Amino acid sequence: MDKQSLHILQIGNVLVSPDIFTEKFCCDLSKCKGECCIEGDAGAPVTLDETMAIENVLDDVWNDLSASAQSVIDKQGVAYTDVEGDLVTSIVGGRDCVFTRYDDITDDEGNVVENCCLCALECAFRNGKTKFVKPISCALYPIRVKDFGHGLCGINYNRWKVCKPAVEKGRELNLPVYKFLKDPLIRRFGKEWYDELCEVAAQLGF
């Protein structure tokens, strides 16, 4: 189907932008080095429940945080309300999320990529130290969720220059955004909703 002819769809109580079917995406950390956790002028959107969950695992990740991040958390906590009135994770120097940590990784070819920005929360989860992964807004990126009230929300694909390597890799793998984000979408909206999303995608030829 010609993507120019696609319109906003509604699946359950979620308005879905067709871009999540038509656009390709796959994070390539060895290329972007985690720049999405650094760039921007505010932290990641979080809910009150997520803020409490982060506070509960703070001791488990504390030693992985920079001294500057620890100082910010001591002063204002793990989250704050930004200029738009949204609750977001605290940041260091108007830049790094307080939960960033820097480490070397190995890419798919076995090469060492130095000084990549990682999420201390996710690292702790992957190492079996906690049961909280990271804020759902982080896990869902490049999808962003907008709450319209009365149980209705919308999801759309956000374009950001720092994610150019992810777009290139997604196109190489022919991996649509909604398939790349299967697990976070299920975490946010449930498996029944995601299965319906896939059915709609199949009907549209994606």
C-alpha positions in Angstrom: 0.0 0.0 0.0 1.2 3.5 -0.8 2.1 5.0 2.6 0.9 8.4 1.4 -2.6 7.1 1.5 -2.5 5.9 5.1 -4.2 7.8 7.9 -4.2 7.7 11.6 -5.7 4.4 12.9 -7.4 3.6 16.1 -6.6 0.4 17.9 -8.5 0.0 21.2 -8.0 3.4 22.9 -4.8 4.2 21.0 -4.5 6.4 18.0 -1.7 5.0 15.9 0.4 6.9 13.4 1.0 4.9 10.2 4.7 5.8 10.5 5.2 3.0 13.0 4.3 0.6 10.1 6.1 2.3 7.3 9.4 3.5 9.0 12.3 1.2 9.7 14.4 1.3 12.9 16.9 -0.7 14.9 19.1 0.8 17.5 22.8 0.7 16.6 24.6 1.5 19.9 28.0 1.0 18.4 27.4 3.9 16.0 25.3 6.3 18.0 27.0 5.4 21.4 23.8 6.2 23.3 23.5 9.8 22.3 19.8 9.8 23.0 20.5 9.7 26.8 22.8 12.7 26.5 21.2 15.1 23.9 18.2 17.3 24.7 17.3 19.8 27.4 15.2 17.6 29.7 15.2 14.1 31.1 13.1 11.2 30.1 9.3 11.4 30.9 8.4 9.2 33.9 5.2 8.4 35.8 4.9 8.7 39.6 4.9 4.9 39.8 8.1 4.8 37.8 9.7 7.4 40.0 8.9 5.3 43.1 10.3 2.2 41.4 13.5 4.0 40.5 13.8 5.2 44.1 13.4 1.6 45.3 16.4 0.5 43.2 18.5 3.5 43.7 20.9 1.8 46.1 21.5 -0.9 43.5 22.7 1.5 40.9 24.2 4.3 43.1 27.8 3.2 42.7 27.4 3.2 38.9 26.4 6.8 38.8 28.8 9.8 38.4 29.6 12.0 41.4 27.8 14.8 39.6 24.7 12.7 39.1 24.7 11.6 42.7 24.9 15.3 43.8 21.9 16.2 41.6 19.9 13.3 43.0 20.8 14.3 46.5 19.5 17.9 45.8 16.4 17.3 43.7 15.7 13.6 43.6 15.5 11.2 40.7 13.0 13.3 38.8 11.7 16.9 38.5 8.9 18.8 36.8 10.2 20.5 33.6 9.1 23.8 32.1 6.2 22.1 30.3 4.9 20.6 33.5 6.0 17.0 32.8 7.7 14.8 35.3 11.1 13.8 33.9 14.3 12.2 35.1 16.9 14.5 36.6 19.8 15.6 34.4 23.3 16.7 34.9 24.4 20.1 33.6 21.4 20.4 31.4 22.5 17.4 29.4 23.1 13.8 30.6 20.3 11.9 32.3 21.5 11.1 35.9 21.3 7.4 35.2 23.8 7.4 32.3 27.0 5.5 32.8 29.9 5.2 30.3 31.5 1.9 29.4 33.1 0.1 26.4 31.0 -2.4 24.4 31.7 -5.0 21.7 29.9 -4.6 18.4 28.5 -7.3 16.2 31.9 -7.8 14.5 33.7 -8.2 17.8 35.3 -4.7 17.8 35.5 -2.8 21.0 33.6 0.5 20.9 34.9 2.8 23.7 33.0 5.2 26.0 29.4 4.4 25.0 26.6 5.9 27.1 24.6 3.2 28.8 21.6 3.2 31.2 22.6 2.3 34.7 19.0 1.1 35.4 18.9 -1.2 32.4 22.4 -2.5 33.2 21.4 -3.4 36.7 18.3 -5.2 35.4 20.2 -7.2 32.8 22.7 -8.2 35.5 19.9 -9.6 37.6 20.3 -6.9 40.4 16.8 -5.4 40.0 13.4 -6.1 38.5 12.9 -2.6 37.1 14.2 -2.1 33.5 13.9 1.6 32.8 11.2 4.2 32.1 8.7 3.1 29.5 9.3 6.3 27.6 12.9 5.3 27.1 12.0 1.7 26.1 9.5 2.9 23.6 11.7 5.4 21.8 11.4 6.4 18.9 7.7 6.0 19.6 6.3 8.8 21.7 3.0 8.6 23.6 0.6 11.5 24.1 -2.2 11.3 26.6 -5.4 12.9 25.4 -7.4 12.2 28.5 -10.5 10.0 29.1 -8.4 6.9 28.5 -7.4 7.9 25.0 -3.8 8.3 23.9 -1.8 8.5 20.7 1.5 7.0 19.5 3.7 8.5 16.8 7.2 8.0 15.4 9.7 10.7 16.4 12.5 11.6 14.0 15.8 12.7 15.6 19.1 13.2 13.8 21.0 11.3 16.5 19.1 8.1 15.5 20.3 8.2 11.9 22.4 5.0 12.4 19.3 3.2 13.8 17.3 4.2 10.7 20.0 2.9 8.4 20.3 -0.4 10.3 16.5 -0.7 10.4 16.4 -0.3 6.6 19.2 -2.8 6.1 17.2 -5.3 8.2 13.8 -4.2 6.8 12.6 -4.0 10.4 9.5 -1.8 11.0 9.3 0.3 14.1 6.4 -1.6 15.5 8.3 -4.9 15.3 11.5 -3.5 16.7 9.5 -2.2 19.7 7.5 -5.4 20.2 8.4 -5.9 23.9 8.0 -2.3 25.0 4.7 -2.0 23.2 3.4 -5.1 24.9 4.7 -3.8 28.2 2.8 -0.5 27.7 -0.4 -1.7 26.0 -0.6 -5.4 26.6 -0.2 -8.5 24.3 -3.8 -8.5 23.2 -3.5 -5.0 21.9 -0.1 -5.7 20.2 -1.6 -8.8 18.5 -4.4 -6.6 17.1 -1.7 -4.1 16.0 0.0 -6.9 14.1 -3.2 -8.0 12.5 -3.9 -4.4 11.2 -0.3 -4.2 9.9 -0.8 -7.5 8.0 -4.0 -6.3 6.5 -2.2 -3.1 5.3 0.6 -5.2 3.8 3.2 -4.5 6.5 
